[in-house]
Amino acid sequence: MVLGTLILFAIALLAGCSPAEPETEMPTEPGGGVTVVEPEPSAEAGSETEKRYLAILNGYLEAIPTEVTSQEAPEEDQKAILEDMERLVQNGADSRKIYSAYVKGITILSPEAADRFTAYAIAGLRRNSFEDYKALEPFMATEGALERFFKAAEAHQYHYVLLNRHVEEISDPEIKAMVEDAKSQGYYVASAEGMLFYLVDFTEIAKYRGCNTPEMSQLIETLAIDALEPMLSDAALIVDREVLGARTWHMEKLLEDYQGTLYEQYLAVRYRDHMVMMFFGVNNTPNFNYETNRIEEATVDFFKSVSQIENSYTVELVQSFMSILEEHDGILNEAARQEADALLSGLDAKYGLDQEVIQRYGNWMSGLEVAGE
C-alpha cells in the first residue's frame, strides 16, 4: 500500500470523527481542553515520558467516565429491542429516533447484544449526519453567524463537543437552541473551513460503554477521546506531539490481549493510522521537509522521547524507523519509504489487518454499512 495513500486515509478517518477549529485560535498544549491528571506515585512509575503520557491519558479518562452499566432484560425483550434498532437504521429513520432508542435500550442488553445495538446506532447516526447538518444552513446564511458560534466555543478553547456539556452557559439563544437540537440527536455542532456540521458525540456514547464487551468499550473510548480532543484540522496536526504519542501508546496498551475480534480489529486500524502519523506526520504538518525529504530535528527529538518507554511495540516500531532514517542520512527517500512500508506491513501481520478490514472500518465510520453485517 502506498504510504501517501495511507497518510490521506488516516487523515480522512480521523477528520470524520473530529472537529476543526479556527487555525489562529487552536490551543496546542497537551491535553488541550482537558485537565492533565498526574498519575499517582508508584514503585513502577516508568520513564519520564511514560509519566507524561499517563498524565495526559488520565485527564481524558476522567473526562469520559463510564457512568452506566447494564441490568439485562429478559432475552425475548432484548431481541425485540435489538430488532427495533435494526429496523430503524435499515429503514432510514431520523437520528432523533435512533439516538432515543439507543439511550433507552443500551442499559438492558447483554454485552454482546449491546455491541450490535451500538454498531447499528453509530452507523445510522454517521450516515444521517451528512444530511442532518443541512438544518444548520439557515443559521450559516445569516451575517456574522460563524463569529457568534466561535464566541460561544471560545470559552472551551474551541473544543466544540464541550458546548454540549455546558449548553446552559451559552448566552446566545439561537446558538443554544442549535446546540441543544444537535445534542438531542446524538450529535455536536463542529466547524471547519467556514462551515458548520454535525459529528457524532462519542463522549455521550462512551457513558454507556460499561454495557458493551471490553473490545467495543475500548474502541468507543478512543473515539470519545478524539471527540474530546481533536488532533487534526485542515489536514494538519493541531496538538502537541506528546498527545499523539500518548494516544498511540494508549491504543497499543488496549491491544495487549489482542484476539482479533471485530472491534479489536477496528481498534488496531486506528492504532495503525496513528503509527502512520507518528512516522510521517500529516499532509499539512509533515515530519519531513517536502523539498529535501529530510526528517525534522523536532521529529527526531520526539522519537527519542517516545523511545524512553520500555516494553512497547510502539517504541519497537519507532526505533526501527529511526534506524531506517539513520541508514539514509535522515532522508526519507524512496528506499527509506519502502522500508518504512515494510514496518507497517509487519504491524498488519501482527493484528491480521488487510485492505478489506481497513475498508470495512472506514465504511462503518462513514455510515455506509453496519459493523459485523
Secondary structure, 3 states (H helix, E strand, C coil): CCHHHHHHHHHHHHHCCCCECCCCCCCCCCCCCCCCCCCCCCCCCCCHHHHHHHHHHHHHHHHCCCCCCCCCCCHHHHHHHHHHHHHHHHCCCCHHHHHHHHHHHHHHCCHHHHHHHHHHHHHHHHHHHHHHHHHHHHHHCCCCHHHHHHHHHHCCCCCCHHHHHCHHHCCCHHHHHHHHHHHCCCEEEEEECCEEEEEECHHHHHHHHHHCCHHHHHHHHHHHHHHHCCCEECCEECCCHHHHHHHHHHHHHHCCCCCCCHHHHHHHHHHHHHHHHHHHEECCEECECCCCCEECHHHHHHHHHHCCCCCCHHHHHHHHHHHHHHHCCCECCHHHHHHHHHHHHHHHHHHCCCHHHHHHHHHHHCCCCCCCC
